[in-house]
Amino acid sequence: MSPIDRGRRKVMLAGFAAPLLAGCSVLQPGGMARQQVNVTAPFDMPAIRIPDFTGAPRFPITDFGADQADQRRTSDALARAIDAAHAAGGGIVVVPQGVWPTAKIHLRSNVNLHVAKGATLLFSENPADYLPAVHTTWEGLECYNYSPLVYAYECENVALTGEGTLRAKLDVWSIWYKRPKPHMDALVALYDMSAKVSAQGGTPVPVEQRVMTKGEANLRPQFVQFNRCRHVLVEDITIQDSPFWMLHPYLTNDVVIRRVKITAQGHNNDGVDPEMSQNVLIEDCVFDQGDDAISVKSGRDRDAWRLATPARNIVMRNCRIRNGHQLCAIGSELSGGVENVFVDNCHFDNTGSGAASTINNILYVKTNERRGGFVKNIHVSNVTATSIKGGVLAVETDVLYQWKTLLPTYERRLTPIEGLHVSNIIVGEAKFLCLIKAEREAPVRNVSMRGVRVARVTGTVVTTENVEGFIRA
């Protein structure tokens, strides 16, 4: 057995020994029970409270007229079943075995959408099926855009469960993956509505006036978004293909995402993007997607400074990554701040992926001179990987992508970064162990790498520019 195989076995066995759930169910005022999940982390992690639908009444969509041969009837049946479960004070909306075509699904409080084993919700490729526009986001900027395929807004006690599948038809969305000039012009207009006017001394355009469904803006919707919600459970579901990000808890607290399987190789297909969300557990998931597996975010520039809500207390553990750009990314939308992130007992191996490996880094912190915010107290431990194109730890403070040429810097705010701790990492091959390029005005502080082993390094082992307090042991 090779050293990496022995290390992998040790790490994975350690994960199986750890308890996945601790706590009990407590009946809340109004009758909705909640389960308490206790998570051990290298920071003070509050208990997470999620809904418990044990014994809740069931509302099969077939009782409300769902028809596998008729998208409109199935969509209407889903909406009626959700309304009925909500009106009953709580319930489980059941999607039975079979393929069910549907348009958008809007969840409500105290509702569990349960997609049974052998069932598939097949989401329409027609953008008109995701209108009227709803209060959502595009890469950290608030706007009114096409509804996420599954959308919950200001909900409490909401769940998405079952061993079935959510799948998006990509006929139109895959065309929208391209970024022609009308799309780029729409991005500039949205950014200006949130930033430029205010930077020049005026008043930002109200969010409800930032309607991005006109013309050829082509801002693709997220697959699943929990927007301003509390007490959320996503469990056992499989999600295939997506217009944009896959799972997006936004301004949402107390979230458990467990045993979810994500397969999507399209543009911007991040796995989970906890944005300005707090008390989040992601565990026992399998990721095989075309962008970052996990990307912790907290909004873009002035919009995030207005909302002033850090992403905080986020734990990812016992996950398998088959593909994606980074195992865990922080940013680049991090203007509200990111703190207390713990990634533990995860493994990357491209075996079984639907595409060639694109994994770059295990931990990647990215920001730029426009973001502000902060990053602190990030921990990654007990991770194994076969071969990665980047390294174990990368920090870059000049990541602007297409925005570098689209817009000037209206307001310069650097990002303080401190407390990055990486330990017990085993990698077969990487380009480097550590690459940190920080600004002289804002050095990265307090970085530690302990027990990091890479069998073959193809480039410079360690690069640190403007780093204060670096330990490698």
C-alpha positions as CSV (number, residue, x, y, z in Angstrom):
1,M,0.0,0.0,0.0
2,S,1.4,3.4,-1.0
3,P,1.9,6.3,1.5
4,I,-1.0,8.2,-0.1
5,D,-3.3,5.1,0.1
6,R,-2.4,4.5,3.8
7,G,-3.0,8.2,4.5
8,R,-6.3,8.1,2.7
9,R,-7.4,5.1,4.6
10,K,-6.5,6.7,7.9
11,V,-8.4,9.9,7.0
12,M,-11.5,8.2,5.8
13,L,-11.7,5.7,8.7
14,A,-11.4,8.7,11.1
15,G,-14.4,10.2,9.4
16,F,-16.5,7.1,9.7
17,A,-15.7,7.0,13.5
18,A,-17.0,10.6,14.0
19,P,-20.7,11.0,14.9
20,L,-22.7,12.5,12.1
21,L,-25.5,13.7,14.2
22,A,-26.0,14.6,17.8
23,G,-29.1,16.1,19.5
24,C,-32.8,15.6,19.8
25,S,-36.0,16.9,18.3
26,V,-37.8,19.7,20.1
27,L,-41.4,20.8,19.4
28,Q,-41.4,24.5,18.6
29,P,-44.3,27.0,19.2
30,G,-46.8,26.4,16.4
31,G,-46.2,22.7,16.2
32,M,-43.1,22.4,14.0
33,A,-40.5,20.1,15.5
34,R,-36.8,20.8,15.1
35,Q,-33.7,18.6,15.4
36,Q,-30.5,20.0,17.0
37,V,-27.2,19.1,15.3
38,N,-24.1,19.6,17.3
39,V,-20.9,20.0,15.4
40,T,-17.3,19.9,16.7
41,A,-15.0,22.6,15.2
42,P,-11.9,24.5,16.1
43,F,-14.1,27.5,17.0
44,D,-17.3,28.1,18.9
45,M,-19.8,26.4,16.6
46,P,-23.4,27.0,17.7
47,A,-25.8,24.1,17.6
48,I,-27.7,24.0,14.2
49,R,-31.5,23.6,14.4
50,I,-33.2,22.0,11.4
51,P,-36.8,21.0,10.8
52,D,-37.9,17.5,11.8
53,F,-40.7,16.2,9.6
54,T,-41.1,12.9,11.3
55,G,-44.8,12.0,11.4
56,A,-45.8,15.1,9.3
57,P,-48.7,14.5,6.9
58,R,-47.9,13.6,3.4
59,F,-49.2,15.4,0.3
60,P,-48.5,13.3,-2.9
61,I,-48.5,15.5,-6.0
62,T,-50.6,12.9,-7.8
63,D,-53.4,13.8,-5.4
64,F,-53.3,17.3,-6.8
65,G,-53.3,16.4,-10.5
66,A,-49.7,15.9,-11.5
67,D,-49.2,14.3,-14.9
68,Q,-46.0,12.9,-16.2
69,A,-47.0,13.9,-19.8
70,D,-48.0,17.5,-18.9
71,Q,-45.6,20.1,-17.5
72,R,-48.2,22.6,-16.7
73,R,-50.4,20.2,-14.7
74,T,-47.4,18.9,-12.8
75,S,-46.2,22.5,-12.0
76,D,-49.6,23.5,-10.8
77,A,-49.9,20.3,-8.7
78,L,-46.6,21.0,-7.0
79,A,-47.7,24.5,-6.2
80,R,-51.1,23.3,-4.8
81,A,-49.5,20.6,-2.7
82,I,-46.9,23.0,-1.3
83,D,-49.7,25.4,-0.4
84,A,-51.7,22.6,1.2
85,A,-48.8,21.4,3.3
86,H,-48.0,25.0,4.4
87,A,-51.7,25.6,5.3
88,A,-51.7,22.4,7.4
89,G,-48.9,23.9,9.6
90,G,-46.3,21.5,8.1
91,G,-46.1,18.6,5.7
92,I,-44.2,16.5,3.2
93,V,-44.9,17.1,-0.5
94,V,-44.1,13.7,-2.1
95,V,-42.9,13.3,-5.7
96,P,-43.4,9.6,-6.5
97,Q,-41.4,7.4,-8.8
98,G,-41.3,8.5,-12.5
99,V,-40.1,11.6,-14.5
100,W,-42.1,14.7,-13.8
101,P,-41.6,17.8,-16.0
102,T,-41.9,21.1,-14.2
103,A,-41.3,24.8,-14.3
104,K,-40.1,26.7,-11.2
105,I,-40.9,25.4,-7.7
106,H,-41.4,27.9,-4.9
107,L,-41.2,26.4,-1.4
108,R,-43.0,27.8,1.6
109,S,-42.4,27.6,5.4
110,N,-42.9,24.2,7.2
111,V,-42.7,22.3,3.9
112,N,-40.5,19.4,2.9
113,L,-40.3,18.7,-0.8
114,H,-39.5,14.9,-0.9
115,V,-38.4,13.4,-4.2
116,A,-38.7,9.7,-3.8
117,K,-36.2,7.1,-5.0
118,G,-36.7,6.6,-8.7
119,A,-38.4,10.0,-9.1
120,T,-36.9,12.8,-11.3
121,L,-38.1,16.4,-11.4
122,L,-37.1,17.5,-14.9
123,F,-36.9,21.3,-15.0
124,S,-37.9,23.2,-18.1
125,E,-35.3,24.8,-20.4
126,N,-37.6,27.7,-21.2
127,P,-36.6,31.0,-19.4
128,A,-40.2,32.2,-19.5
129,D,-41.1,29.4,-17.1
130,Y,-39.0,31.2,-14.4
131,L,-40.8,34.5,-14.6
132,P,-42.0,36.8,-13.1
133,A,-38.6,37.9,-11.8
134,V,-37.8,37.4,-8.1
135,H,-35.5,39.0,-5.6
136,T,-32.3,37.1,-6.0
137,T,-28.6,37.7,-6.8
138,W,-26.0,37.5,-9.5
139,E,-22.4,36.8,-8.3
140,G,-22.9,38.8,-5.1
141,L,-25.0,41.6,-6.5
142,E,-28.7,41.8,-5.6
143,C,-31.3,42.1,-8.4
144,Y,-34.5,40.8,-9.8
145,N,-33.8,38.0,-12.1
146,Y,-35.2,34.7,-13.4
147,S,-36.4,32.6,-10.5
148,P,-34.0,29.9,-9.3
149,L,-35.4,26.5,-10.4
150,V,-36.2,25.7,-6.7
151,Y,-36.6,28.9,-4.7
152,A,-37.4,29.6,-1.0
153,Y,-37.7,33.3,0.1
154,E,-38.0,34.3,3.7
155,C,-39.0,30.7,4.7
156,E,-38.6,28.9,8.0
157,N,-38.4,25.1,8.5
158,V,-38.0,24.1,4.9
159,A,-36.5,20.9,3.5
160,L,-35.5,19.2,0.2
161,T,-35.1,15.5,0.7
162,G,-35.3,12.0,-0.8
163,E,-33.2,9.8,-2.9
164,G,-34.6,11.1,-6.2
165,T,-33.1,13.5,-8.7
166,L,-33.5,17.1,-9.7
167,R,-32.3,17.6,-13.3
168,A,-32.3,20.7,-15.5
169,K,-32.7,20.6,-19.2
170,L,-29.8,22.6,-20.6
171,D,-31.0,23.3,-24.2
172,V,-31.1,27.1,-23.7
173,W,-29.0,27.5,-20.6
174,S,-26.0,26.0,-22.3
175,I,-26.2,28.6,-25.0
176,W,-26.4,31.2,-22.3
177,Y,-23.1,29.9,-20.8
178,K,-21.4,32.1,-23.5
179,R,-20.8,35.7,-22.6
180,P,-21.5,37.9,-25.6
181,K,-21.5,41.7,-25.5
182,P,-25.1,42.2,-24.4
183,H,-24.5,39.9,-21.4
184,M,-21.4,41.8,-20.4
185,D,-23.2,45.1,-20.9
186,A,-25.9,43.9,-18.5
187,L,-23.2,43.0,-15.9
188,V,-21.8,46.5,-16.1
189,A,-25.2,48.0,-15.8
190,L,-26.0,45.9,-12.7
191,Y,-22.7,46.8,-11.1
192,D,-23.2,50.5,-11.8
193,M,-26.7,50.4,-10.2
194,S,-25.2,49.1,-7.0
195,A,-21.8,50.8,-6.9
196,K,-21.0,53.6,-9.3
197,V,-23.9,55.9,-8.5
198,S,-23.2,55.7,-4.8
199,A,-19.4,56.1,-5.3
200,Q,-20.1,59.4,-7.1
201,G,-22.2,60.7,-4.2
202,G,-25.7,59.7,-5.4
203,T,-28.1,57.1,-4.2
204,P,-27.8,53.4,-5.3
205,V,-30.6,52.2,-7.5
206,P,-33.1,50.2,-5.3
207,V,-32.9,46.5,-5.7
208,E,-36.5,46.2,-6.9
209,Q,-35.6,48.4,-9.9
210,R,-32.6,46.3,-10.9
211,V,-34.6,44.1,-13.3
212,M,-32.3,41.8,-15.3
213,T,-34.7,39.8,-17.4
214,K,-34.9,42.3,-20.2
215,G,-33.3,42.0,-23.6
216,E,-30.3,39.7,-23.9
217,A,-28.9,40.1,-20.4
218,N,-29.0,36.3,-20.1
219,L,-28.2,36.1,-16.3
220,R,-28.8,32.4,-15.6
221,P,-30.6,31.4,-12.4
222,Q,-29.3,29.3,-9.6
223,F,-30.7,25.7,-9.4
224,V,-31.6,25.8,-5.7
225,Q,-31.6,29.0,-3.7
226,F,-32.6,29.5,0.0
227,N,-32.9,33.3,0.2
228,R,-33.2,34.9,3.7
229,C,-34.4,31.6,5.2
230,R,-33.9,29.8,8.6
231,H,-33.7,26.2,9.6
232,V,-33.0,24.4,6.3
233,L,-32.4,20.7,5.5
234,V,-31.2,19.3,2.2
235,E,-30.7,15.6,2.4
236,D,-30.0,12.6,0.1
237,I,-31.0,14.3,-3.1
238,T,-29.2,14.1,-6.4
239,I,-28.8,17.3,-8.5
240,Q,-27.8,17.0,-12.2
241,D,-26.9,19.8,-14.6
242,S,-27.7,23.5,-13.9
243,P,-27.9,26.9,-15.5
244,F,-25.6,28.4,-12.8
245,W,-24.7,27.7,-9.2
246,M,-26.1,24.4,-7.8
247,L,-27.0,25.0,-4.1
248,H,-27.0,28.6,-2.8
249,P,-27.9,29.4,0.8
250,Y,-28.1,33.2,0.8
251,L,-28.5,35.2,4.0
252,T,-29.7,32.0,5.5
253,N,-29.0,30.6,9.0
254,D,-29.0,27.0,10.4
255,V,-28.5,24.9,7.3
256,V,-27.6,21.2,7.0
257,I,-26.7,19.7,3.6
258,R,-26.2,16.0,3.9
259,R,-25.5,13.1,1.6
260,V,-26.2,15.2,-1.5
261,K,-24.8,14.1,-4.9
262,I,-24.0,16.9,-7.4
263,T,-23.1,16.2,-11.0
264,A,-22.9,19.2,-13.4
265,Q,-20.0,20.1,-15.8
266,G,-21.5,23.4,-17.1
267,H,-20.2,27.0,-16.7
268,N,-20.2,28.4,-13.1
269,N,-21.6,25.1,-11.7
270,D,-20.3,25.6,-8.2
271,G,-21.5,22.8,-5.8
272,V,-22.5,24.8,-2.7
273,D,-22.2,28.5,-2.2
274,P,-23.0,29.5,1.4
275,E,-23.2,33.3,1.0
276,M,-23.7,35.7,4.0
277,S,-25.0,32.5,5.7
278,Q,-24.2,31.3,9.2
279,N,-24.2,28.0,11.0
280,V,-23.9,25.7,8.0
281,L,-23.0,22.0,7.9
282,I,-22.1,20.2,4.6
283,E,-21.4,16.5,5.2
284,D,-21.1,13.2,3.4
285,C,-21.7,14.8,-0.1
286,V,-20.2,13.8,-3.5
287,F,-19.2,16.6,-5.8
288,D,-18.5,16.3,-9.5
289,Q,-19.0,19.7,-11.1
290,G,-17.6,22.3,-13.4
291,D,-16.5,24.9,-10.8
292,D,-15.7,25.1,-7.1
293,A,-17.0,22.3,-4.9
294,I,-17.6,24.7,-2.0
295,S,-17.3,28.5,-2.4
296,V,-17.9,30.5,0.7
297,K,-19.0,34.0,-0.2
298,S,-20.4,37.2,1.4
299,G,-21.5,39.5,-1.4
300,R,-19.8,42.0,-3.7
301,D,-18.6,45.4,-2.8
302,R,-21.2,48.1,-1.9
303,D,-24.1,45.7,-1.9
304,A,-22.4,43.6,0.7
305,W,-21.2,46.6,2.7
306,R,-24.9,47.6,2.9
307,L,-26.1,44.2,4.1
308,A,-23.1,43.8,6.5
309,T,-23.6,40.1,7.1
310,P,-20.5,37.9,7.3
311,A,-20.4,34.2,6.2
312,R,-19.7,32.6,9.6
313,N,-19.5,29.1,11.2
314,I,-19.4,26.9,8.1
315,V,-18.2,23.2,8.4
316,M,-17.6,20.8,5.5
317,R,-16.7,17.3,6.4
318,N,-16.6,13.7,5.1
319,C,-17.0,14.8,1.5
320,R,-15.8,13.2,-1.8
321,I,-14.8,15.6,-4.6
322,R,-14.4,14.0,-8.0
323,N,-14.1,17.3,-9.9
324,G,-14.2,21.0,-9.6
325,H,-11.9,24.0,-9.7
326,Q,-11.2,24.2,-5.9
327,L,-12.1,21.9,-3.0
328,C,-12.8,25.0,-0.9
329,A,-12.8,28.5,-2.2
330,I,-13.2,31.7,-0.2
331,G,-14.4,34.6,-2.3
332,S,-13.9,36.4,-4.5
333,E,-17.3,37.8,-3.4
334,L,-16.4,38.3,0.3
335,S,-17.1,42.0,1.0
336,G,-19.3,41.1,4.0
337,G,-16.4,39.1,5.5
338,V,-15.8,35.4,6.0
339,E,-14.8,33.8,9.4
340,N,-14.8,30.4,11.1
341,V,-14.7,27.9,8.2
342,F,-13.6,24.3,8.9
343,V,-13.0,21.7,6.2
344,D,-12.2,18.2,7.5
345,N,-11.8,14.6,6.3
346,C,-12.4,15.2,2.6
347,H,-10.9,13.4,-0.4
348,F,-10.3,14.3,-4.0
349,D,-10.0,11.6,-6.6
350,N,-11.1,12.0,-10.2
351,T,-12.1,8.4,-10.6
352,G,-15.7,8.1,-11.8
353,S,-16.0,11.8,-12.8
354,G,-17.9,12.8,-15.9
355,A,-14.9,14.9,-17.0
356,A,-11.2,15.2,-16.9
357,S,-9.8,16.6,-13.7
358,T,-9.9,20.4,-13.2
359,I,-9.0,20.5,-9.5
360,N,-6.6,23.4,-8.9
361,N,-6.3,24.0,-5.2
362,I,-7.4,22.4,-1.9
363,L,-7.9,25.9,-0.2
364,Y,-8.0,29.0,-2.4
365,V,-8.6,32.5,-1.0
366,K,-9.3,35.1,-3.7
367,T,-10.1,38.7,-3.5
368,N,-9.1,42.1,-5.0
369,E,-8.7,45.8,-4.3
370,R,-12.4,46.5,-4.6
371,R,-13.8,43.9,-2.2
372,G,-13.0,45.0,1.4
373,G,-14.5,42.6,3.9
374,F,-12.2,40.2,5.8
375,V,-11.1,36.6,6.0
376,K,-10.1,35.0,9.3
377,N,-10.0,31.7,11.1
378,I,-10.0,29.2,8.2
379,H,-9.1,25.6,9.0
380,V,-8.5,22.7,6.6
381,S,-7.4,19.3,8.0
382,N,-7.3,15.6,7.1
383,V,-7.6,15.9,3.4
384,T,-6.2,13.6,0.7
385,A,-5.9,14.1,-3.0
386,T,-4.4,12.2,-5.9
387,S,-3.2,14.9,-8.4
388,I,-4.0,18.6,-8.4
389,K,-3.0,21.3,-10.9
390,G,-2.4,24.0,-8.2
391,G,-1.5,23.4,-4.6
392,V,-2.6,22.8,-1.0
393,L,-3.0,26.5,-0.1
394,A,-3.3,29.5,-2.5
395,V,-4.0,33.2,-1.7
396,E,-4.3,35.8,-4.4
397,T,-5.4,39.4,-3.8
398,D,-5.7,40.6,-7.4
399,V,-8.4,38.3,-8.8
400,L,-10.8,40.3,-11.0
401,Y,-11.5,38.0,-13.9
402,Q,-13.4,39.9,-16.7
403,W,-14.2,42.8,-14.3
404,K,-10.6,44.1,-14.6
405,T,-11.4,45.4,-18.1
406,L,-15.1,45.9,-17.7
407,L,-15.0,48.6,-15.0
408,P,-12.5,50.8,-13.2
409,T,-12.1,50.7,-9.4
410,Y,-14.6,53.1,-8.0
411,E,-13.6,52.6,-4.4
412,R,-10.5,50.8,-3.2
413,R,-10.8,48.6,-0.1
414,L,-8.3,45.9,0.6
415,T,-9.1,42.6,2.4
416,P,-7.4,41.8,5.7
417,I,-6.6,38.1,5.7
418,E,-5.4,36.2,8.9
419,G,-5.5,32.8,10.5
420,L,-5.2,30.2,7.7
421,H,-4.4,26.8,9.2
422,V,-3.8,23.7,7.1
423,S,-2.9,20.4,8.6
424,N,-2.6,16.6,7.9
425,I,-2.8,16.9,4.1
426,I,-1.6,14.1,1.8
427,V,-1.3,14.7,-2.0
428,G,0.2,12.6,-4.7
429,E,1.2,15.4,-7.1
430,A,0.8,19.2,-7.0
431,K,2.4,22.2,-8.6
432,F,3.2,23.7,-5.2
433,L,2.5,23.5,-1.5
434,C,1.8,27.1,-0.8
435,L,1.4,30.2,-3.0
436,I,0.5,33.5,-1.3
437,K,0.6,36.8,-3.1
438,A,-0.7,39.6,-0.9
439,E,-0.6,43.4,-1.0
440,R,2.2,45.2,0.8
441,E,-0.4,47.4,2.5
442,A,-2.4,44.4,3.7
443,P,-0.1,41.5,4.4
444,V,-1.6,38.0,5.1
445,R,-1.0,37.2,8.8
446,N,-0.8,34.0,10.8
447,V,-0.5,31.1,8.3
448,S,0.4,27.6,9.4
449,M,1.0,24.4,7.4
450,R,1.6,21.3,9.6
451,G,1.9,17.7,8.4
452,V,1.5,18.6,4.7
453,R,3.0,16.0,2.4
454,V,3.1,16.1,-1.4
455,A,4.8,13.1,-3.0
456,R,5.8,15.1,-6.2
457,V,6.0,18.9,-6.5
458,T,6.4,20.1,-10.1
459,G,7.0,23.8,-9.4
460,T,8.2,26.1,-6.6
461,V,7.4,24.5,-3.3
462,V,6.5,27.7,-1.3
463,T,6.0,31.3,-2.5
464,T,5.1,33.9,0.1
465,E,4.8,37.6,-0.8
466,N,3.9,40.0,2.0
467,V,3.1,37.4,4.6
468,E,3.7,37.9,8.4
469,G,3.8,34.9,10.6
470,F,4.3,31.8,8.4
471,I,4.9,28.4,10.0
472,R,5.6,25.2,8.1
473,A,6.2,22.1,10.2
